């Protein structure tokens, strides 16, 4: 990781440089590929009050950049607060990378292989007893779906004798095939 610590409008001493460098070295525990870490420590004076601004710019792989700026009266306090905010950002990013779900076959990589055809021996059909002994009418199918919490669809006969499928949608309405 390339690190650079610079002072702006401020004489940067060795203890301050060492303190900032030690804080940056502590970021390696997140196991993220940090390409570079730039630190800018600037002295600011507003309305006669002195203060310091610490800015951390971390460049991560995959074109991700984390920028944190912290203001405080004390240089060491500003570095501590800024590094805590950087750690929080890195934790969130590490969790995001870790929790990423592979969504397409291409994301699996070159070593992935497609699943072959299923043979008749691999398919297992489990018979179930039906609670319905006669075809349902339209109104009976709606009442059964309203009463049932687990079942998602019901097959019934319409007026022309065609088999139809009624199902419960996510928005609470009913669909009909």
URNOR-V188284 format. One record per residue. RES is the residue in one small letter. PHI is phi in whole degrees, 0 to 359 (none if undefined). D_CENTER is the distance of its C-alpha to the mean C-alpha in Angstrom with 2 decimals. Layout:
res=RES phi=PHI d_center=D_CENTER
res=RES phi=PHI d_center=D_CENTER
//
This chain:
res=x phi=none d_center=25.34
res=x phi=275 d_center=27.59
res=x phi=238 d_center=28.16
res=x phi=217 d_center=30.34
res=x phi=236 d_center=31.52
res=x phi=233 d_center=33.74
res=x phi=246 d_center=35.67
res=x phi=238 d_center=36.52
res=x phi=57 d_center=39.65
res=x phi=198 d_center=39.63
res=x phi=278 d_center=41.36
res=x phi=275 d_center=38.72
res=x phi=269 d_center=40.23
res=x phi=297 d_center=39.52
res=x phi=299 d_center=38.27
res=x phi=291 d_center=35.66
res=x phi=298 d_center=34.62
res=x phi=296 d_center=34.44
res=x phi=295 d_center=32.41
res=x phi=293 d_center=29.78
res=x phi=294 d_center=29.81
res=x phi=295 d_center=29.35
res=x phi=295 d_center=26.35
res=x phi=291 d_center=24.76
res=x phi=296 d_center=25.69
res=x phi=290 d_center=23.76
res=x phi=279 d_center=20.44
res=x phi=290 d_center=21.01
res=x phi=291 d_center=19.94
res=x phi=278 d_center=16.20
res=x phi=55 d_center=17.17
res=x phi=258 d_center=15.51
res=x phi=282 d_center=18.01
res=x phi=272 d_center=19.32
res=x phi=282 d_center=21.97
res=x phi=212 d_center=23.73
res=x phi=228 d_center=23.89
res=x phi=252 d_center=26.29
res=x phi=237 d_center=27.63
res=x phi=239 d_center=29.98
res=x phi=249 d_center=32.04
res=x phi=236 d_center=34.17
res=x phi=267 d_center=36.93
res=x phi=239 d_center=37.01
res=x phi=223 d_center=39.87
res=x phi=236 d_center=39.60
res=x phi=53 d_center=42.50
res=x phi=80 d_center=44.23
res=x phi=257 d_center=41.36
res=x phi=271 d_center=40.02
res=x phi=200 d_center=36.38
res=x phi=230 d_center=33.96
res=x phi=243 d_center=30.75
res=x phi=245 d_center=28.40
res=x phi=236 d_center=25.83
res=x phi=253 d_center=23.40
res=x phi=237 d_center=22.09
res=x phi=251 d_center=19.86
res=x phi=258 d_center=19.46
res=x phi=259 d_center=16.84
res=x phi=294 d_center=17.08
res=x phi=66 d_center=15.67
res=x phi=63 d_center=17.04
res=x phi=261 d_center=14.65
res=x phi=230 d_center=16.75
res=x phi=245 d_center=16.45
res=x phi=237 d_center=19.50
res=x phi=229 d_center=20.64
res=x phi=239 d_center=24.12
res=x phi=226 d_center=25.91
res=x phi=249 d_center=29.49
res=x phi=197 d_center=31.87
res=x phi=285 d_center=35.59
res=x phi=251 d_center=35.28
res=x phi=296 d_center=33.86
res=x phi=294 d_center=32.65
res=x phi=294 d_center=30.99
res=x phi=296 d_center=29.22
res=x phi=295 d_center=28.00
res=x phi=299 d_center=26.83
res=x phi=295 d_center=24.93
res=x phi=293 d_center=23.34
res=x phi=291 d_center=22.33
res=x phi=294 d_center=20.72
res=x phi=292 d_center=18.60
res=x phi=295 d_center=17.74
res=x phi=299 d_center=16.86
res=x phi=297 d_center=14.52
res=x phi=296 d_center=12.74
res=x phi=292 d_center=12.79
res=x phi=298 d_center=11.51
res=x phi=297 d_center=8.36
res=x phi=293 d_center=8.08
res=x phi=297 d_center=9.27
res=x phi=295 d_center=6.88
res=x phi=295 d_center=3.96
res=x phi=292 d_center=7.01
res=x phi=292 d_center=8.27
res=x phi=274 d_center=6.02
res=x phi=297 d_center=6.28
res=x phi=263 d_center=8.94
res=x phi=285 d_center=12.09
res=x phi=255 d_center=13.16
res=x phi=226 d_center=16.58
res=x phi=295 d_center=19.57
res=x phi=297 d_center=19.70
res=x phi=290 d_center=16.37
res=x phi=289 d_center=18.13
res=x phi=104 d_center=20.59
res=x phi=287 d_center=24.36
res=x phi=283 d_center=25.16
res=x phi=283 d_center=23.80
res=x phi=237 d_center=26.57
res=x phi=285 d_center=26.90
res=x phi=286 d_center=28.03
res=x phi=288 d_center=31.78
res=x phi=292 d_center=33.80
res=x phi=279 d_center=34.22
res=x phi=264 d_center=37.74
res=x phi=295 d_center=39.63
res=x phi=289 d_center=39.61
res=x phi=279 d_center=35.80
res=x phi=274 d_center=35.50
res=x phi=244 d_center=36.37
res=x phi=253 d_center=37.49
res=x phi=253 d_center=37.81
res=x phi=287 d_center=40.45
res=x phi=230 d_center=39.96
res=x phi=276 d_center=42.60
res=x phi=273 d_center=42.32
res=x phi=280 d_center=43.15
res=x phi=270 d_center=44.60
res=x phi=251 d_center=48.14
res=x phi=220 d_center=48.90
res=x phi=297 d_center=47.10
res=x phi=270 d_center=45.53
res=x phi=273 d_center=46.51
res=x phi=301 d_center=44.00
res=x phi=295 d_center=44.33
res=x phi=295 d_center=44.14
res=x phi=295 d_center=40.87
res=x phi=295 d_center=39.24
res=x phi=298 d_center=40.59
res=x phi=293 d_center=39.34
res=x phi=291 d_center=35.77
res=x phi=294 d_center=35.83
res=x phi=282 d_center=37.10
res=x phi=272 d_center=34.81
res=x phi=267 d_center=31.33
res=x phi=274 d_center=30.35
res=x phi=290 d_center=31.98
res=x phi=256 d_center=30.16
res=x phi=210 d_center=33.19
res=x phi=222 d_center=36.98
res=x phi=260 d_center=39.57
res=x phi=213 d_center=42.82
res=x phi=262 d_center=45.90
res=x phi=267 d_center=46.55
res=x phi=295 d_center=50.05
res=x phi=275 d_center=50.70
res=x phi=90 d_center=49.86
res=x phi=279 d_center=46.61
res=x phi=282 d_center=43.74
res=x phi=235 d_center=40.76
res=x phi=240 d_center=37.27
res=x phi=250 d_center=35.88
res=x phi=225 d_center=32.25
res=x phi=266 d_center=30.18
res=x phi=274 d_center=27.40
res=x phi=294 d_center=24.16
res=x phi=275 d_center=25.75
res=x phi=92 d_center=28.74
res=x phi=274 d_center=31.13
res=x phi=246 d_center=32.92
res=x phi=251 d_center=32.94
res=x phi=223 d_center=35.94
res=x phi=258 d_center=36.46
//
